[in-house]
Amino acid sequence: MPTTTLTTPKFWQAYWVTMRPYLLFVSGVAGMAGFALGAPQNVPAALAAFPAFFFAYGFGQALTDCFQTDTDALSSPYRPLVRGIIGKRQVLGI
């Protein structure tokens, strides 16, 4: 049973940790590089797409954590899903 709800700052802090924010720039830079290497695009459209590129990696990490809690319990016991701070259903709902 998770100890937080979606409406609390503690949940969003734990979810942020689950997304591994120190790696979000990787997907953001890769997405923008794809725009830069492709055919000329509308600059406002590229800038509007940046948040999707930026957060895509984090959402993927959170989703992966939902299905690897047994492995994470051994290798990364500090993660919020393993500690029960947030629940799998909450993460999948986001």
N, C-alpha and C positions, 0 to 999 in steps of 0.2 A: 504494500500500500504506500503510494507516494506521500511524502510529508508536506508537499506544497500543492497549490492549485494554480491554474493558468493565470489567474488575476493577481498573483503576488509577485513582487520584485524578486523574491528568492527563487521562484521558478525560472524567471527569465535570466537570472544570473547563472543558474545551473545549466540552462539550455545553451547559453552562450559558451560556457566551458565545454559542453558536449560538441559544439560546432567547431572547436579548435580554431579560435580566431587568429592565431598566429600564422595560419596557413591560408586564410581566405584570399590574400592577395594573389596567390598562385592562379586560381581560377579567374580572378578579375583581370590579371595581366594577360593570361592566355586568351580570354575572350576578346579583349581589346586588340591583341596582336592579330587575331583572326580577322577582325574588322579592318585593321590597317593593311593586311596583306591581300585582302579581297578587292573586288571592284569598288570604285569610289561609292561611298555611302553618304547618306544624310547624317551630318554630325550630330544634330539633336537626337536622332534615333539611336545612334551609337551610344551617346551619353545616357539615354534613358535605359538602354539595355545593360549598362554597366552594373547596376545593383543585382540584376539577375545573375550575371556572370560571377560577381563577387561572392554572393551568398550560396551559389550552387554547390560549391565544395562542402560548406558547412552543413547544409541540409543533407547531403549525401553521407557525411560522417555521422550525423545524428541518426539517420536511418540505419546505417550499418551497425551502430552500437546497439540498436534494438534487437538485433539478431545475433550479437556476439557477447552477450553479458557473461556467459560461462567462461569464455576466453579472457574477457576483460577483468573478471574477478581475480584471475591469477596475475595477469600482466599489468593491469592498471586499476587497482582496487580503489583509487581515489576518484574515479569518474562518477558523476551524479547518478547515472542509471544503476550502477553496481551498488552504490551506497543507499539507494532507495529514496533519494531526494526528489527525483522525478520518476514518473512511470512510463512504461513502454507505450501505453495507450495515449498518454499525453503527447509524447514525441511523435507518434504516428499521426496524431490529430493535427499537428502543425503542418 
